[in-house]
């Protein structure tokens, strides 16, 4: 039964990736007039050519198409990855002060030059994957430079961990938030997760001892400071001394972290680290399952101190839900985990995938009505979560 499920997943994930997700970005998002990629397509599938261009979007496109080329070897995927790499290096990279600009206008001129460490992490993720896929020395060189930049300016050697954001010149900044949905704190779970993720990928192509030590340190931060040892949920926002003032559960981040922390330990190939990590990440995934609906979907967040549960069903949460449970099946023999992944994938096909215009909707509401207020493609809506979900299945089971 499990083999049949995996065979079907392999077939459907490849079709979703190659027939729906990747073509959307290659045909509808290429900015042939001003270079790179457009900044936005609305939830009603309307192109906004005047929209600004975000570092997160560009870096995630770079990662997605680099990874797709590595797995599937198609020339058009390499061409799209090349386009993303060049735009990142030619427009987003700050050659004067280092790091990556947060936001450009539609012509490629910087309009927000702050250094959000989250964005620099994704630039490392994209560049390291491009280097992994092509052997490109330039991409690897700049991925290493960005690692050094994060370690120089963001790493808190006194209280440990990484500061959220700084000015272009690496001075303290008042508003450190990733978005207006976030709390304005100096350290966050989200940024630490998306430093761990690119550092792990960089280690695949650069076996540097200091990089390895910082990955181990990040794992220790997750297990010792970010994770609630009573509930196994991950706390989200912290003061610089790791004081947590908020009681918020993010189910999608819990399940995503469960497999990314495990991936880091596997890539390090360190038995001691793996022995510490594996029992805990199973607990984190079990905690995330508190957000599961009977139909396989996973709700967004629970604001415990406010007594409010956000039951919206976001595209990225569903994608990470699939990967997290597949990881439990692959490495721990959790057949129920595989069933949960398949159930969520069936939900995605029924409600999140846009079969008519391509890509996925941002979300559906609790009653399964499609949310068209939020972008189909944009500053945060990228091919990374859903594209990676497909490629994780292909790489794990479909060789």
C-alpha positions, 0 to 999 in steps of 0.5 A: 500500500505504501509503495503504491502511494509513493508511486502515485506521489512521484507521478503526480508531483513531477506533473505538478512541478513541470506542468503547472508550477515551473511554467507559470514562472517561466511564462508569466513572470519574466520581465523582458522589458526591465530585466529579472522577474515581475514583482507581482501577479494578483490573486485575480491573475492580473499582472502588476508590472509596476510592482517593486521587486523583493529580494525574497522572491528573486532568491527563491526563484534562483533556488527553485530553478537551480534545484529543478535543473539539478534534478531534471537537467532541462535547459530552460530551467538553467536559463531561468536560474541564470536569469535569477542569479544575474539579477541578484548579483547585478541589482540586489547585491550591495557591493559597497557595504555587503549583503543584499538590498531588501527591495528594488523598484520595478526598474531595479533601483534600491528603494529599501536598502535595509539588511534583513538577515532572512533575505541574505539567508535566502540569497545564500540558499539560492547561490549555493544551490546554483553552485551545487547544480552547475559548479559555478565558482562565482555563485559559490564565492558570493554565497561564502561572502554572504555567510561571512557577512552574516557572521560578522554583523548579525551573529550575537557572540555574547547572547548567541543567535542572530539579530534580525535586521540592520541598516544598509551600513550595518547599524542598529535599526528601529523596525526589524520586522520581516512584515507587518504581521510580525512582532518587532523583536531582535531575534526570531524563530523564522530568521534562525530557521532560514539561516539554518536552511541555507547554511546546511545547503552551503555546507553541501558544497563547502565543507568549512569547519566554522560553517559546520560549527555554526550549523551545530550551534543553530541546532542547539539554539532550536533545541535549547532556546527556541523550542518549548520543552513542555509542548515541543512547539517553537516560540516565535519572537524573542528579545536579544537575551532570548526572553519570549513574551508571546504565546503563539503557535505556528503549525506550519513553521513547526512541521517545516522546522521538524524536517529542516533541523533533521536535514541539517543533522543528516547533511552534517553526517555527525552521529552525536548530533543526529542522536540528539536531534532525531527524538526531538524532531519527531516530537516537534512534528507531533506537536504540529499535528495539533493543527491538522484538520480531518481532511489533511489540511493544516491551519495557520496559527494559534494565538494562545494568549489572545484566545484566537485561532487563525484557521486559514489554510495557507499554500506554504503550510500545506506544502511543508505539511506534506514534506514534514510527514513524508520525512517521518515516513522515510526516516522513521517508518511512520506509515501514518505520517505518509497517509497524512502527507497524501491526505494533505496533497489530495486537499492541495489538489482539490482546493489550492492548485489553480488548474486554470491559470497556473500556480497555487492560490495563496490560501483558502478559508476554513469553508474552502472558499479561495482567497483572491485578495492575496497575491498569486505571485509577489514579494512573499508568494514564490515557487519555493515551498510548493516547488520544493515539496515536489522536488523533495518527493522526487529526490527522496523516492523517485530516482 
